[in-house]
Amino acid sequence: MLFRKWLWVFVVVSLLLPATTPIASAENDAHGGLFQWISGTNTHPNTLPTGNLEAGDLLFGWNPGCSYGEWSHVMMVAHVNGALRIVHSIGGAQSIQHHPLTWVNQHYNVAASVRANLSAVQRNQAAQRGVWFMNNSNGPYDWNSPVNQSSSWQCAKFVYRAYLDAVNVNLWHRYSFWTIYPGSIYGGPHLSVVSRT
């Protein structure tokens, strides 16, 4: 009897799950794409300071309508072509991209900058690993991308793998059932908040 009850619960959850996860939503593509569906809609810029950022710092952003958690997106600061830039997995066939630091101000209502409690050399090594991923192992965006492979990416996996692969530091401190997400990293024991709006 107990087995039948749990089987029934499993069937109901299995039927509802595809409609509630961002993995496969044709409607989503018709209304702004996967990234906007997951991260919410920006209604005004934020005032997060960017002049104090260093290579290896992480930036978190949130917008109203975010599909999960306290943060919709996580990004890394790295040197790209001699300038500090945001490097992050954002979508598309080559999902790891770079943008000016002010991108975080223009695209999120709320933002935070976070620094790993490591040496500047270690943080820079992690940032350069992120740039290496962008240049050598870039691939499509996949919200449910397995963390142990490098052929597809999503934002939290990208920063997690950069730190893990470069300096063997695990930033993933809140394990979730589905996948790593920005809230899995924010507030971890290896990080300190620099600034928050």
Phi, psi and chi 1 to 4 in degrees:
 res  aa     phi    psi   chi1   chi2   chi3   chi4
   1 MET       -  -45.1 -176.7   70.1  169.4      -
   2 LEU   -63.1  -39.2 -176.1   58.9      -      -
   3 PHE   -60.0  -44.3  174.2   75.3      -      -
   4 ARG   -63.5  -38.2  -74.2 -175.5 -176.1  173.5
   5 LYS   -62.1  -47.4  177.9 -179.1  176.5 -176.3
   6 TRP   -68.9  -33.9  -76.2  110.1      -      -
   7 LEU   -62.9  -43.6 -179.6   60.2      -      -
   8 TRP   -60.7  -44.3  175.0 -112.5      -      -
   9 VAL   -61.6  -43.6  168.7      -      -      -
  10 PHE   -60.6  -44.2  175.7   76.3      -      -
  11 VAL   -62.9  -45.9  168.5      -      -      -
  12 VAL   -63.0  -47.1  169.5      -      -      -
  13 VAL   -62.7  -41.2  168.9      -      -      -
  14 SER   -62.2  -35.2  -63.4      -      -      -
  15 LEU   -73.4  -33.4  -68.9  172.5      -      -
  16 LEU   -83.3  -29.2  -67.5  175.2      -      -
  17 LEU   -56.7  -47.7 -169.4   58.1      -      -
  18 PRO   -58.6  -26.7  -25.1   34.7      -      -
  19 ALA   -80.9  -13.4      -      -      -      -
  20 THR  -114.9   -1.1   60.7      -      -      -
  21 THR  -111.3  152.9   60.2      -      -      -
  22 PRO   -81.7   12.3   27.5  -33.0      -      -
  23 ILE   -69.4  -47.1  -64.9  170.5      -      -
  24 ALA  -139.8   93.6      -      -      -      -
  25 SER  -132.8  101.1  172.9      -      -      -
  26 ALA   -63.3  -36.2      -      -      -      -
  27 GLU   -62.0  -38.4  179.4 -177.8  -19.3      -
  28 ASN   -58.1  -45.6  159.4   52.7      -      -
  29 ASP   -62.8  -29.6  -69.6  -24.3      -      -
  30 ALA   -77.5  -15.5      -      -      -      -
  31 HIS  -124.0   44.4  -60.7  -62.2      -      -
  32 GLY   112.2   -4.7      -      -      -      -
  33 GLY    90.1  166.7      -      -      -      -
  34 LEU   -60.9  -43.5 -178.7   62.4      -      -
  35 PHE   -59.9  -46.4 -176.5   75.7      -      -
  36 GLN   -65.8  -36.8 -176.4  176.8    0.8      -
  37 TRP   -63.8  -39.3 -173.1   80.0      -      -
  38 ILE   -76.8  -44.6  -68.6  172.7      -      -
  39 SER   -90.0   -6.7   67.7      -      -      -
  40 GLY    86.5 -172.9      -      -      -      -
  41 THR  -117.5  123.3  -57.6      -      -      -
  42 ASN   -71.0  129.8  175.5 -103.4      -      -
  43 THR  -111.4  -18.7   58.2      -      -      -
  44 HIS  -162.0  151.8   64.8  -86.5      -      -
  45 PRO   -71.0  161.5   20.6  -26.1      -      -
  46 ASN  -108.9  172.6   68.9   70.0      -      -
  47 THR  -114.5   30.7   58.2      -      -      -
  48 LEU   -60.4  127.1 -175.0   76.4      -      -
  49 PRO   -65.6  136.8  -13.6   23.6      -      -
  50 THR  -115.4   -8.8   58.0      -      -      -
  51 GLY   -70.5  -17.9      -      -      -      -
  52 ASN  -100.8    9.2   61.1  -16.0      -      -
  53 LEU   -77.8  149.1  -63.4  174.5      -      -
  54 GLU  -128.2  159.5  -61.1  176.0    4.8      -
  55 ALA   -56.4  132.9      -      -      -      -
  56 GLY    95.7  -13.2      -      -      -      -
  57 ASP   -64.6  152.0  -74.5   -8.5      -      -
  58 LEU  -111.5  142.7  -57.1 -179.3      -      -
  59 LEU  -118.0  134.6  -59.2  171.7      -      -
  60 PHE  -117.2  142.0  -69.0   81.1      -      -
  61 GLY  -132.5  151.1      -      -      -      -
  62 TRP  -142.8  143.0  176.9   86.8      -      -
  63 ASN  -133.5  155.0  -76.2  -36.6      -      -
  64 PRO   -59.4  139.4  -20.4   29.9      -      -
  65 GLY    91.4    4.9      -      -      -      -
  66 CYS   -55.5  135.5  169.7      -      -      -
  67 SER   -77.9  -13.3  -62.9      -      -      -
  68 TYR  -158.5  144.8   59.4   87.9      -      -
  69 GLY    62.4 -178.0      -      -      -      -
  70 GLU   -78.1  -20.4   64.9 -142.2  -66.2      -
  71 TRP  -129.5  138.9  -63.5  105.5      -      -
  72 SER   -91.6  -24.0   -7.1      -      -      -
  73 HIS  -154.9  148.6 -167.9   49.4      -      -
  74 VAL  -130.1  140.2   59.3      -      -      -
  75 MET  -133.1  162.4  -56.8  147.7  -93.4      -
  76 MET  -120.1  146.9  177.3  176.5  -89.7      -
  77 VAL   -96.6  131.3  175.9      -      -      -
  78 ALA  -151.6  158.4      -      -      -      -
  79 HIS   -79.3  121.5  -70.1  -79.4      -      -
  80 VAL  -127.3  118.4  178.4      -      -      -
  81 ASN    53.8   39.5  -60.7  -35.7      -      -
  82 GLY    85.0   -2.6      -      -      -      -
  83 ALA  -122.5  146.3      -      -      -      -
  84 LEU   -70.3  129.6  -82.6  178.7      -      -
  85 ARG  -139.2  162.0  -52.4  -91.3  -65.7  176.0
  86 ILE   -81.8  131.2  -71.2  172.3      -      -
  87 VAL  -122.0  128.5 -180.0      -      -      -
  88 HIS  -161.1  161.4   55.7  144.4      -      -
  89 SER   -94.4  115.9  176.8      -      -      -
  90 ILE  -123.9  -18.5 -170.4  170.8      -      -
  91 GLY   139.9  168.0      -      -      -      -
  92 GLY    92.2 -179.6      -      -      -      -
  93 ALA   -68.3  -36.0      -      -      -      -
  94 GLN  -113.0   84.2  -60.3  -68.3  -60.3      -
  95 SER   -72.6  -24.5   69.6      -      -      -
  96 ILE   -83.7  118.6  -57.4  171.6      -      -
  97 GLN  -134.3  167.7  -57.5  171.3   19.7      -
  98 HIS  -125.9  149.1   63.6   91.5      -      -
  99 HIS  -143.8  163.9  -67.2   96.3      -      -
 100 PRO   -60.5  155.4  -17.1   26.7      -      -
 101 LEU   -58.0  -32.0  -64.1  178.1      -      -
 102 THR   -69.5   -8.3   55.0      -      -      -
 103 TRP   -54.7  -38.8 -166.8   92.5      -      -
 104 VAL   -63.9  -33.9   69.4      -      -      -
 105 ASN   -71.3  -36.8  -57.9  114.2      -      -
 106 GLN   -79.7  -21.1  -60.6  159.8   -1.7      -
 107 HIS  -112.8   -1.7  -71.3   85.2      -      -
 108 TYR  -137.3  139.3  -66.8   98.0      -      -
 109 ASN   -68.2  -39.6  -75.4   28.7      -      -
 110 VAL  -125.9  139.8  177.9      -      -      -
 111 ALA  -145.7  158.7      -      -      -      -
 112 ALA  -143.6  146.0      -      -      -      -
 113 SER  -110.9  138.7   55.8      -      -      -
 114 VAL  -134.3  141.9  174.2      -      -      -
 115 ARG  -121.9  135.8 -174.6  163.9  -67.1  148.3
 116 ALA   -70.5  140.4      -      -      -      -
 117 ASN   -80.3   62.6  -58.0  -39.0      -      -
 118 LEU  -135.0  173.9  -58.3  168.7      -      -
 119 SER   -69.5  158.8   71.2      -      -      -
 120 ALA   -60.5  -33.6      -      -      -      -
 121 VAL   -63.9  -46.0  169.3      -      -      -
 122 GLN   -64.7  -42.1  -69.8  172.1  -57.4      -
 123 ARG   -62.9  -40.4  -67.7 -168.4  -53.6  -92.7
 124 ASN   -66.0  -37.1 -170.9   55.3      -      -
 125 GLN   -61.3  -42.4  -72.3  172.3  -29.9      -
 126 ALA   -63.7  -42.7      -      -      -      -
 127 ALA   -62.2  -42.3      -      -      -      -
 128 GLN   -68.2  -29.6  -72.1  -47.9  -59.1      -
 129 ARG   -65.9  -38.9 -175.2   61.0  176.3  179.2
 130 GLY   -61.0  -42.4      -      -      -      -
 131 VAL   -65.1  -38.7  172.2      -      -      -
 132 TRP   -60.0  -45.2 -174.1   90.9      -      -
 133 PHE   -57.0  -44.2  -75.1  141.1      -      -
 134 MET   -60.7  -41.9  179.4  177.1   68.3      -
 135 ASN   -85.4  -24.9  -66.8  -29.1      -      -
 136 ASN  -122.8  -18.3  -62.2  -73.8      -      -
 137 SER  -140.1   31.8 -174.0      -      -      -
 138 ASN   -70.8  150.6 -151.5  -25.0      -      -
 139 GLY  -161.2 -176.3      -      -      -      -
 140 PRO   -69.8  157.9   26.3  -33.8      -      -
 141 TYR   -74.1  132.7 -174.8   90.7      -      -
 142 ASP  -143.9  107.8  179.7   -1.0      -      -
 143 TRP   -53.3  -33.3 -178.8   82.5      -      -
 144 ASN  -105.8   30.0 -159.0   29.4      -      -
 145 SER   -63.7  127.4  178.6      -      -      -
 146 PRO   -61.0  134.9  -21.6   31.9      -      -
 147 VAL   -68.5  -19.7  -65.3      -      -      -
 148 ASN   -92.4    3.5   61.8  -14.0      -      -
 149 GLN  -120.7  160.1   57.1   85.6    5.5      -
 150 SER  -120.6   27.0  -60.2      -      -      -
 151 SER  -101.3  -13.1   59.4      -      -      -
 152 SER  -144.1  160.0   62.6      -      -      -
 153 TRP  -140.8  161.8  -62.8   93.2      -      -
 154 GLN  -148.6  166.0   52.1   98.3  -40.0      -
 155 CYS   -59.2  -49.7   64.8      -      -      -
 156 ALA   -68.9  -39.6      -      -      -      -
 157 LYS   -60.8  -40.4  172.2 -169.7  163.9  177.8
 158 PHE   -58.3  -52.1  169.9   70.6      -      -
 159 VAL   -71.1  -36.1  -60.6      -      -      -
 160 TYR   -58.4  -49.5  160.2   77.7      -      -
 161 ARG   -67.7  -35.5  -76.6  -73.1  -54.5  -81.7
 162 ALA   -60.6  -46.6      -      -      -      -
 163 TYR   -71.8  -41.2  -91.8   92.9      -      -
 164 LEU   -65.5  -47.1 -171.9   67.1      -      -
 165 ASP   -70.2  -36.6  -70.1   14.1      -      -
 166 ALA   -81.9  -44.8      -      -      -      -
 167 VAL  -130.6   11.5  -66.2      -      -      -
 168 ASN    57.8   39.8 -160.6   31.5      -      -
 169 VAL  -112.5  123.9  171.7      -      -      -
 170 ASN   -92.2  108.0 -177.9   -6.3      -      -
 171 LEU   -84.5  -11.0  -61.5 -179.8      -      -
 172 TRP   -79.8  101.0 -169.7   -3.5      -      -
 173 HIS  -110.6  -16.7   77.3  103.6      -      -
 174 ARG  -116.1  102.6  -81.2 -169.4 -131.4  158.0
 175 TYR   -78.4  137.3  -72.5   89.7      -      -
 176 SER  -116.8  160.4   58.2      -      -      -
 177 PHE   -67.6  -39.8 -178.8   73.9      -      -
 178 TRP   -86.4  -58.1  -65.3  110.4      -      -
 179 THR  -164.0  174.0 -171.5      -      -      -
 180 ILE   -74.0  144.3 -171.6  170.7      -      -
 181 TYR  -143.1  168.0   62.6  101.6      -      -
 182 PRO   -54.2  -39.5  -29.1   37.1      -      -
 183 GLY   -66.8  -16.8      -      -      -      -
 184 SER   -70.8  -18.6  -55.2      -      -      -
 185 ILE  -106.2  -43.0  -65.8  172.0      -      -
 186 TYR   -59.7  136.4 -172.3   85.1      -      -
 187 GLY    82.9    6.9      -      -      -      -
 188 GLY   -70.8  164.5      -      -      -      -
 189 PRO   -67.7  -16.2   24.0  -32.3      -      -
 190 HIS   -94.0    3.2  -62.4  -68.0      -      -
 191 LEU  -124.8  148.9  -58.2  172.6      -      -
 192 SER  -129.4  137.8  -63.9      -      -      -
 193 VAL   -74.1  129.0  174.4      -      -      -
 194 VAL   -89.4  -48.1  174.8      -      -      -
 195 SER  -156.8  153.2 -173.9      -      -      -
 196 ARG  -150.2  141.5 -179.1  177.5  172.7  149.8
 197 THR   -92.7      -   59.7      -      -      -
